[in-house]
Amino acid sequence: MEPEAIIRTVEARVHGRYLVRVPQTEGPWPALVSFHGYAEDASANMAALERIPHIDGWLLVAVQALHPFYTKHERVVASWMTRQDRELAISDNIRYVKTVVDAVRSEFTTSVPSTVFAGFSQGVAMAYRAAASVGAAGVVVLAGDVPPDVTQTLPDILIGRGRSDSWYTEARMAADLSRLRDMAPRVDTCVFDGGHEWTDEFATAVGVFLNRLLKP
């Protein structure tokens, strides 16, 4: 019998990309930092953010995952992580998000206490992790659950779910709400007609949520 291969890991430096939409008004601006879903990219995420009503006064940041790949149609998309070396990937992603946030705050005039993290599908876990590790005024999540590694206190949260979503089901959402009861001061929900998708109804709910966060 031949000996089994020994698994080793090594830290490697890679470059990530993010998109920024700067308001036309004078800063400082609150920042909405967002994470796309599996097999999406930062541009798709930015397009979703721009659907939010009255978002013109926010600095929008769409962060692209570090693991790009091609679709069958040769389009470049990305994934946040797989089950392989999961703990290392979580650490890499958190460090990446902190670097992005620091870079944004260094380049643009932001109102630091008013940073909100958002995530769709696979990006939901990143939004929760970012809020737990970087700190935030709020969290907006759609079609994804709370990752088990997040146990810290969180800010106010908006959770969205489509009624016909077969992945983020009513039961998953109920479990999240039960868990978040002791982790966040307030959790709002938006259950809309639709599936695993970002809809205009959810975008409207996000606008209301963000506007409330800005009120003293």
Backbone as CSV, one residue per row, in Angstrom:
resi,resn,N_x,N_y,N_z,CA_x,CA_y,CA_z,C_x,C_y,C_z
1,MET,0.835,-1.206,0.000,0.000,0.000,0.000,0.870,1.256,0.000
2,GLU,0.590,2.154,-0.931,1.374,3.379,-1.004,0.958,4.349,0.093
3,PRO,1.887,5.121,0.606,1.541,6.085,1.670,0.622,7.176,1.131
4,GLU,-0.259,7.681,2.003,-1.164,8.758,1.622,-0.422,10.090,1.556
5,ALA,-0.887,10.948,0.694,-0.294,12.280,0.577,-0.595,13.091,1.838
6,ILE,0.332,13.904,2.247,0.172,14.764,3.411,-0.321,16.131,2.948
7,ILE,-1.387,16.624,3.575,-1.946,17.923,3.217,-1.244,19.035,3.984
8,ARG,-0.813,20.036,3.286,-0.222,21.224,3.876,-0.884,22.466,3.265
9,THR,-0.885,23.567,3.967,-1.384,24.830,3.419,-0.307,25.892,3.573
10,VAL,-0.340,26.882,2.695,0.597,27.993,2.754,-0.162,29.278,2.440
11,GLU,0.151,30.328,3.154,-0.495,31.605,2.913,0.025,32.213,1.623
12,ALA,-0.885,32.719,0.789,-0.501,33.321,-0.481,-1.148,34.690,-0.616
13,ARG,-0.453,35.603,-1.245,-0.994,36.950,-1.443,-1.750,37.000,-2.763
14,VAL,-2.992,37.478,-2.711,-3.792,37.669,-3.919,-4.397,39.069,-3.881
15,HIS,-4.900,39.513,-5.009,-5.536,40.824,-5.088,-7.032,40.659,-5.306
16,GLY,-7.805,41.409,-4.542,-9.246,41.442,-4.720,-9.658,42.757,-5.351
17,ARG,-10.876,42.775,-5.903,-11.368,44.004,-6.506,-12.701,44.406,-5.895
18,TYR,-12.969,45.705,-5.912,-14.254,46.196,-5.426,-14.638,47.423,-6.241
19,LEU,-15.932,47.625,-6.366,-16.453,48.773,-7.098,-16.954,49.819,-6.111
20,VAL,-16.781,51.085,-6.434,-17.236,52.181,-5.577,-18.062,53.155,-6.414
21,ARG,-19.241,53.498,-5.924,-20.036,54.554,-6.542,-20.085,55.727,-5.576
22,VAL,-19.501,56.840,-6.005,-19.360,58.011,-5.145,-20.548,58.946,-5.356
23,PRO,-21.195,59.400,-4.282,-22.318,60.345,-4.419,-21.868,61.657,-5.055
24,GLN,-22.794,62.340,-5.686,-22.490,63.641,-6.269,-22.568,64.761,-5.245
25,THR,-23.131,64.462,-4.087,-23.196,65.447,-3.014,-21.868,65.473,-2.253
26,GLU,-21.678,66.516,-1.489,-20.453,66.644,-0.703,-20.505,65.732,0.514
27,GLY,-19.372,65.090,0.826,-19.303,64.203,1.980,-19.194,64.967,3.291
28,PRO,-19.088,64.249,4.409,-18.935,62.791,4.492,-20.238,62.047,4.219
29,TRP,-20.092,60.793,3.722,-21.244,59.969,3.376,-21.287,58.695,4.212
30,PRO,-22.478,58.215,4.490,-22.579,56.863,5.055,-22.204,55.869,3.964
31,ALA,-21.671,54.725,4.347,-21.204,53.729,3.377,-22.019,52.449,3.479
32,LEU,-22.409,51.930,2.339,-23.071,50.632,2.256,-22.115,49.686,1.532
33,VAL,-21.565,48.738,2.266,-20.570,47.795,1.739,-21.259,46.444,1.555
34,SER,-21.221,45.913,0.342,-22.055,44.757,0.024,-21.269,43.607,-0.598
35,PHE,-21.827,42.395,-0.425,-21.184,41.162,-0.885,-22.160,40.358,-1.744
36,HIS,-21.721,39.983,-2.935,-22.578,39.307,-3.908,-22.770,37.828,-3.562
37,GLY,-23.654,37.188,-4.305,-23.918,35.775,-4.122,-23.004,34.899,-4.961
38,TYR,-23.157,33.580,-4.827,-22.353,32.627,-5.584,-22.558,32.806,-7.086
39,ALA,-21.458,32.739,-7.838,-21.484,32.854,-9.300,-22.003,34.217,-9.764
40,GLU,-21.802,35.241,-8.947,-22.066,36.614,-9.336,-20.752,37.382,-9.299
41,ASP,-20.822,38.669,-9.562,-19.649,39.519,-9.448,-20.043,40.856,-8.834
42,ALA,-19.045,41.724,-8.657,-19.307,43.001,-7.998,-20.241,43.884,-8.811
43,SER,-20.184,43.792,-10.136,-21.043,44.643,-10.959,-22.513,44.277,-10.796
44,ALA,-22.818,42.981,-10.693,-24.203,42.558,-10.459,-24.682,43.051,-9.105
45,ASN,-23.801,43.004,-8.137,-24.146,43.470,-6.795,-24.379,44.974,-6.777
46,MET,-23.539,45.719,-7.483,-23.700,47.165,-7.544,-25.028,47.527,-8.200
47,ALA,-25.394,46.800,-9.246,-26.669,47.064,-9.920,-27.837,46.867,-8.971
48,ALA,-27.746,45.864,-8.090,-28.801,45.640,-7.099,-28.860,46.790,-6.101
49,LEU,-27.720,47.246,-5.641,-27.687,48.345,-4.672,-28.287,49.619,-5.264
50,GLU,-28.041,49.842,-6.531,-28.530,51.065,-7.160,-30.043,51.073,-7.341
51,ARG,-30.696,49.942,-7.100,-32.154,49.865,-7.161,-32.809,50.359,-5.875
52,ILE,-32.021,50.587,-4.833,-32.571,51.034,-3.548,-33.050,52.476,-3.675
53,PRO,-34.284,52.768,-3.302,-34.777,54.150,-3.386,-33.980,55.101,-2.486
54,HIS,-33.743,56.312,-2.986,-33.093,57.377,-2.216,-31.700,56.961,-1.718
55,ILE,-30.964,56.234,-2.552,-29.631,55.764,-2.167,-28.541,56.728,-2.636
56,ASP,-28.930,57.837,-3.289,-27.969,58.744,-3.903,-26.950,59.314,-2.925
57,GLY,-27.340,59.461,-1.671,-26.441,60.057,-0.695,-25.510,59.072,-0.010
58,TRP,-25.546,57.805,-0.417,-24.700,56.778,0.193,-23.519,56.454,-0.708
59,LEU,-22.368,56.245,-0.093,-21.215,55.704,-0.804,-21.431,54.195,-0.926
60,LEU,-21.528,53.703,-2.155,-21.797,52.281,-2.379,-20.507,51.550,-2.711
61,VAL,-20.287,50.439,-2.028,-19.092,49.624,-2.245,-19.516,48.180,-2.464
62,ALA,-19.231,47.648,-3.648,-19.547,46.251,-3.965,-18.241,45.468,-4.013
63,VAL,-18.089,44.537,-3.082,-16.841,43.786,-2.937,-16.947,42.459,-3.685
64,GLN,-15.948,42.145,-4.493,-15.954,40.893,-5.242,-15.147,39.828,-4.507
65,ALA,-15.658,38.611,-4.487,-15.000,37.500,-3.808,-13.630,37.201,-4.417
66,LEU,-12.776,36.593,-3.627,-11.386,36.366,-4.020,-11.181,35.170,-4.947
67,HIS,-12.245,34.405,-5.220,-12.076,33.170,-5.990,-12.879,33.238,-7.289
68,PRO,-12.291,33.806,-8.355,-13.009,33.926,-9.626,-13.008,32.618,-10.410
69,PHE,-14.005,32.455,-11.267,-14.043,31.327,-12.191,-14.916,31.687,-13.384
70,TYR,-14.811,30.898,-14.436,-15.581,31.153,-15.647,-16.899,30.389,-15.620
71,THR,-17.936,31.026,-16.137,-19.183,30.314,-16.406,-19.048,29.610,-17.763
72,LYS,-20.066,28.844,-18.128,-20.052,28.172,-19.428,-20.014,29.173,-20.573
73,HIS,-20.452,30.397,-20.292,-20.472,31.435,-21.322,-19.257,32.356,-21.217
74,GLU,-18.201,31.874,-20.516,-16.934,32.595,-20.406,-17.039,33.917,-19.648
75,ARG,-18.076,34.044,-18.851,-18.192,35.229,-18.005,-17.455,34.973,-16.703
76,VAL,-16.720,35.953,-16.216,-15.974,35.801,-14.965,-16.883,36.129,-13.786
77,VAL,-17.059,35.157,-12.910,-17.828,35.340,-11.689,-16.951,34.878,-10.526
78,ALA,-17.508,34.837,-9.327,-16.653,34.504,-8.185,-17.434,33.794,-7.080
79,SER,-16.677,33.187,-6.187,-17.238,32.492,-5.023,-16.455,32.913,-3.787
80,TRP,-17.157,32.973,-2.657,-16.498,33.383,-1.420,-15.699,32.250,-0.794
81,MET,-16.210,31.035,-0.860,-15.478,29.922,-0.253,-16.183,28.609,-0.556
82,THR,-15.476,27.504,-0.268,-16.059,26.168,-0.331,-15.838,25.507,1.026
83,ARG,-16.221,24.261,1.132,-16.007,23.562,2.405,-14.531,23.212,2.629
84,GLN,-13.723,23.241,1.560,-12.306,22.904,1.689,-11.553,24.030,2.395
85,ASP,-10.818,23.680,3.451,-10.058,24.661,4.235,-10.942,25.844,4.636
86,ARG,-12.114,25.514,5.117,-13.130,26.533,5.405,-12.656,27.569,6.424
87,GLU,-12.047,27.117,7.502,-11.630,28.056,8.549,-10.572,29.024,8.040
88,LEU,-9.673,28.535,7.201,-8.665,29.415,6.628,-9.310,30.431,5.688
89,ALA,-10.296,29.981,4.928,-10.991,30.885,4.009,-11.737,31.970,4.765
90,ILE,-12.362,31.610,5.873,-13.054,32.610,6.690,-12.077,33.677,7.166
91,SER,-10.933,33.236,7.662,-9.915,34.178,8.131,-9.417,35.072,6.999
92,ASP,-9.159,34.476,5.832,-8.711,35.255,4.673,-9.753,36.299,4.276
93,ASN,-11.017,35.892,4.251,-12.087,36.801,3.830,-12.286,37.953,4.798
94,ILE,-12.215,37.667,6.094,-12.359,38.729,7.093,-11.220,39.737,6.967
95,ARG,-10.016,39.227,6.789,-8.871,40.125,6.612,-9.030,40.961,5.338
96,TYR,-9.530,40.343,4.295,-9.779,41.039,3.025,-10.802,42.156,3.213
97,VAL,-11.897,41.875,3.894,-12.934,42.882,4.114,-12.383,44.054,4.929
98,LYS,-11.629,43.761,5.963,-11.037,44.832,6.768,-10.129,45.714,5.913
99,THR,-9.374,45.095,5.003,-8.485,45.854,4.122,-9.281,46.750,3.187
100,VAL,-10.378,46.225,2.639,-11.237,47.020,1.759,-11.825,48.209,2.521
101,VAL,-12.358,47.947,3.695,-12.979,49.023,4.489,-11.948,50.097,4.829
102,ASP,-10.758,49.684,5.221,-9.704,50.658,5.535,-9.338,51.481,4.299
103,ALA,-9.260,50.818,3.139,-8.909,51.517,1.908,-9.986,52.528,1.522
104,VAL,-11.250,52.138,1.668,-12.360,53.032,1.347,-12.361,54.236,2.276
105,ARG,-12.173,53.998,3.557,-12.180,55.096,4.516,-10.979,56.016,4.329
106,SER,-9.878,55.468,3.811,-8.692,56.277,3.568,-8.856,57.154,2.326
107,GLU,-9.532,56.620,1.299,-9.668,57.349,0.034,-10.856,58.299,-0.001
108,PHE,-11.951,57.914,0.673,-13.184,58.686,0.577,-13.590,59.229,1.953
109,THR,-14.368,60.302,1.935,-14.826,60.933,3.174,-16.098,60.236,3.640
110,THR,-15.947,59.317,4.571,-17.101,58.561,5.051,-17.412,58.936,6.489
111,SER,-18.683,58.812,6.837,-19.093,58.968,8.229,-18.967,57.588,8.864
112,VAL,-17.848,57.343,9.512,-17.469,56.007,9.971,-18.561,55.289,10.759
113,PRO,-19.265,55.929,11.691,-20.281,55.174,12.441,-21.438,54.678,11.588
114,SER,-21.575,55.217,10.370,-22.729,54.869,9.544,-22.396,53.880,8.435
115,THR,-21.484,52.962,8.690,-21.188,51.903,7.730,-22.174,50.755,7.924
116,VAL,-22.785,50.330,6.831,-23.729,49.214,6.851,-23.202,48.131,5.920
117,PHE,-23.309,46.877,6.337,-22.904,45.757,5.495,-24.133,45.045,4.965
118,ALA,-24.068,44.652,3.688,-25.181,43.947,3.054,-24.668,42.705,2.347
119,GLY,-25.534,41.699,2.242,-25.139,40.486,1.545,-26.323,39.777,0.935
120,PHE,-26.079,39.140,-0.216,-27.093,38.341,-0.884,-26.606,36.905,-1.009
121,SER,-27.454,35.940,-0.620,-27.176,34.516,-0.778,-25.849,34.147,-0.104
122,GLN,-24.858,33.670,-0.861,-23.585,33.298,-0.243,-22.919,34.491,0.429
123,GLY,-23.203,35.690,-0.043,-22.617,36.882,0.547,-23.211,37.273,1.886
124,VAL,-24.319,36.638,2.270,-24.938,36.941,3.566,-23.980,36.629,4.710
125,ALA,-23.334,35.475,4.649,-22.387,35.103,5.703,-21.282,36.143,5.828
126,MET,-20.839,36.689,4.695,-19.808,37.715,4.725,-20.303,38.990,5.394
127,ALA,-21.562,39.354,5.157,-22.110,40.555,5.784,-22.147,40.403,7.301
128,TYR,-22.592,39.247,7.763,-22.619,38.999,9.204,-21.205,39.009,9.783
129,ARG,-20.275,38.341,9.100,-18.892,38.289,9.603,-18.256,39.669,9.613
130,ALA,-18.529,40.462,8.593,-17.967,41.808,8.535,-18.487,42.662,9.682
131,ALA,-19.791,42.595,9.935,-20.372,43.380,11.027,-19.801,42.948,12.374
132,ALA,-19.573,41.644,12.529,-19.060,41.129,13.797,-17.594,41.490,14.012
133,SER,-16.818,41.571,12.934,-15.381,41.777,13.078,-14.949,43.224,12.878
134,VAL,-15.651,43.962,12.029,-15.288,45.350,11.736,-16.136,46.328,12.533
135,GLY,-17.392,45.961,12.775,-18.335,46.852,13.428,-19.172,47.566,12.382
136,ALA,-20.441,47.834,12.686,-21.333,48.434,11.710,-22.516,49.082,12.393
137,ALA,-23.196,49.959,11.650,-24.427,50.567,12.134,-25.625,49.693,11.839
138,GLY,-25.483,48.784,10.870,-26.592,47.914,10.508,-26.136,46.813,9.568
139,VAL,-27.009,45.817,9.392,-26.748,44.700,8.487,-28.001,44.444,7.665
140,VAL,-27.823,44.314,6.351,-28.917,43.987,5.435,-28.591,42.655,4.777
141,VAL,-29.474,41.658,4.940,-29.187,40.337,4.384,-30.406,39.818,3.635
142,LEU,-30.134,39.114,2.534,-31.193,38.579,1.698,-30.857,37.164,1.269
143,ALA,-31.754,36.219,1.594,-31.680,34.843,1.092,-30.453,34.080,1.568
144,GLY,-30.103,34.253,2.824,-28.986,33.505,3.396,-29.057,33.529,4.905
145,ASP,-28.468,32.495,5.543,-28.604,32.396,6.997,-27.363,32.834,7.753
146,VAL,-27.510,32.940,9.071,-26.423,33.364,9.950,-25.390,32.243,10.025
147,PRO,-24.116,32.509,9.726,-23.114,31.444,9.817,-22.865,31.048,11.275
148,PRO,-22.564,29.782,11.529,-22.391,29.324,12.915,-21.209,29.956,13.635
149,ASP,-20.238,30.473,12.879,-19.045,31.044,13.514,-19.281,32.446,14.045
150,VAL,-20.399,33.074,13.703,-20.697,34.419,14.207,-21.481,34.304,15.507
151,THR,-20.872,34.730,16.581,-21.493,34.663,17.906,-21.473,36.025,18.613
152,GLN,-20.858,37.021,17.987,-20.719,38.337,18.603,-22.033,39.116,18.544
153,THR,-22.086,40.184,19.332,-23.229,41.082,19.286,-23.261,41.798,17.941
154,LEU,-24.446,41.914,17.370,-24.619,42.539,16.072,-25.490,43.789,16.187
155,PRO,-25.440,44.684,15.192,-26.310,45.871,15.200,-27.702,45.515,14.671
156,ASP,-28.510,46.519,14.408,-29.834,46.287,13.824,-29.707,45.567,12.482
157,ILE,-30.676,44.691,12.210,-30.598,43.820,11.030,-31.909,43.872,10.255
158,LEU,-31.802,43.834,8.929,-32.951,43.621,8.056,-32.736,42.306,7.317
159,ILE,-33.685,41.374,7.450,-33.609,40.082,6.779,-34.685,40.012,5.705
160,GLY,-34.281,39.623,4.496,-35.226,39.469,3.402,-35.323,38.022,2.940
161,ARG,-36.533,37.626,2.534,-36.745,36.271,2.007,-37.895,36.272,1.015
162,GLY,-37.705,35.602,-0.100,-38.791,35.417,-1.048,-39.666,34.250,-0.630
163,ARG,-40.962,34.394,-0.748,-41.881,33.334,-0.301,-41.661,32.007,-1.027
164,SER,-41.211,32.069,-2.271,-40.997,30.840,-3.028,-39.532,30.406,-3.070
165,ASP,-38.718,30.985,-2.198,-37.303,30.602,-2.129,-37.186,29.205,-1.533
166,SER,-36.690,28.263,-2.315,-36.586,26.875,-1.850,-35.318,26.620,-1.059
167,TRP,-34.374,27.571,-1.056,-33.150,27.379,-0.277,-33.261,28.068,1.081
168,TYR,-33.466,29.377,1.080,-33.650,30.073,2.354,-35.133,30.012,2.694
169,THR,-35.498,28.923,3.322,-36.896,28.607,3.570,-37.444,29.365,4.779
170,GLU,-38.749,29.245,4.957,-39.389,29.849,6.127,-38.803,29.293,7.418
171,ALA,-38.496,27.995,7.423,-37.917,27.377,8.615,-36.524,27.929,8.911
172,ARG,-35.710,28.129,7.870,-34.374,28.699,8.069,-34.463,30.120,8.631
173,MET,-35.388,30.878,8.097,-35.544,32.248,8.566,-36.012,32.269,10.018
174,ALA,-36.930,31.379,10.368,-37.414,31.299,11.744,-36.276,30.943,12.700
175,ALA,-35.408,30.036,12.268,-34.267,29.658,13.098,-33.323,30.835,13.296
176,ASP,-33.099,31.617,12.241,-32.253,32.800,12.355,-32.852,33.826,13.308
177,LEU,-34.150,34.050,13.179,-34.805,35.031,14.044,-34.707,34.623,15.511
178,SER,-34.848,33.333,15.762,-34.729,32.847,17.130,-33.314,33.061,17.668
179,ARG,-32.334,32.785,16.835,-30.943,32.937,17.264,-30.569,34.402,17.447
180,LEU,-31.036,35.261,16.560,-30.650,36.664,16.587,-31.338,37.448,17.692
181,ARG,-32.346,36.848,18.317,-33.088,37.539,19.365,-32.169,38.038,20.473
182,ASP,-31.134,37.265,20.780,-30.206,37.635,21.847,-28.907,38.240,21.317
183,MET,-28.811,38.451,20.003,-27.568,38.950,19.417,-27.681,40.368,18.869
184,ALA,-28.903,40.804,18.541,-29.088,42.119,17.929,-30.215,42.865,18.628
185,PRO,-30.112,44.195,18.749,-31.156,44.964,19.433,-32.480,44.979,18.680
186,ARG,-32.419,44.890,17.338,-33.647,44.938,16.542,-33.436,44.162,15.238
187,VAL,-34.407,43.343,14.872,-34.360,42.593,13.618,-35.665,42.822,12.860
188,ASP,-35.578,43.485,11.719,-36.733,43.694,10.855,-36.740,42.626,9.764
189,THR,-37.904,42.348,9.207,-38.006,41.343,8.158,-38.779,41.903,6.964
190,CYS,-38.473,41.356,5.799,-39.209,41.669,4.581,-39.428,40.359,3.833
191,VAL,-40.646,39.862,3.874,-41.002,38.642,3.138,-41.829,39.082,1.936
192,PHE,-41.343,38.765,0.748,-41.940,39.301,-0.470,-42.302,38.181,-1.443
193,ASP,-43.118,38.511,-2.404,-43.471,37.566,-3.465,-42.285,37.449,-4.423
194,GLY,-41.698,36.262,-4.473,-40.522,36.049,-5.300,-39.722,34.888,-4.779
195,GLY,-38.588,34.632,-5.423,-37.748,33.511,-5.036,-36.422,33.957,-4.470
196,HIS,-35.362,33.288,-4.932,-34.002,33.567,-4.472,-33.457,34.721,-5.319
197,GLU,-33.900,35.940,-4.996,-33.615,37.077,-5.870,-33.789,38.389,-5.119
198,TRP,-33.182,39.425,-5.693,-33.303,40.787,-5.179,-34.424,41.459,-5.956
199,THR,-35.504,41.830,-5.281,-36.672,42.417,-5.946,-36.824,43.887,-5.582
200,ASP,-37.696,44.573,-6.313,-37.969,45.982,-6.012,-38.596,46.142,-4.630
201,GLU,-39.426,45.181,-4.242,-40.052,45.253,-2.918,-39.001,45.192,-1.815
202,PHE,-38.015,44.313,-1.999,-36.952,44.243,-0.999,-36.102,45.505,-1.035
203,ALA,-35.809,46.019,-2.224,-35.023,47.247,-2.338,-35.699,48.397,-1.597
204,THR,-37.017,48.472,-1.694,-37.765,49.510,-0.982,-37.626,49.357,0.526
205,ALA,-37.691,48.108,1.004,-37.531,47.848,2.436,-36.136,48.230,2.907
206,VAL,-35.136,47.995,2.070,-33.765,48.392,2.417,-33.673,49.905,2.543
207,GLY,-34.314,50.627,1.621,-34.299,52.078,1.694,-34.888,52.606,2.986
208,VAL,-35.993,52.017,3.420,-36.626,52.416,4.681,-35.705,52.113,5.858
209,PHE,-35.090,50.953,5.832,-34.181,50.542,6.901,-32.979,51.487,7.000
210,LEU,-32.363,51.799,5.869,-31.197,52.690,5.872,-31.569,54.087,6.341
211,ASN,-32.703,54.573,5.918,-33.157,55.910,6.340,-33.370,55.957,7.849
212,ARG,-33.903,54.885,8.413,-34.092,54.855,9.876,-32.777,54.882,10.615
213,LEU,-31.756,54.206,10.069,-30.449,54.173,10.730,-29.800,55.556,10.805
214,LEU,-30.119,56.399,9.829,-29.501,57.726,9.786,-30.173,58.716,10.723
215,LYS,-31.364,58.387,11.191,-32.067,59.311,12.081,-31.441,59.280,13.477
216,PRO,-31.256,60.451,14.096,-30.646,60.502,15.433,-31.546,59.895,16.494
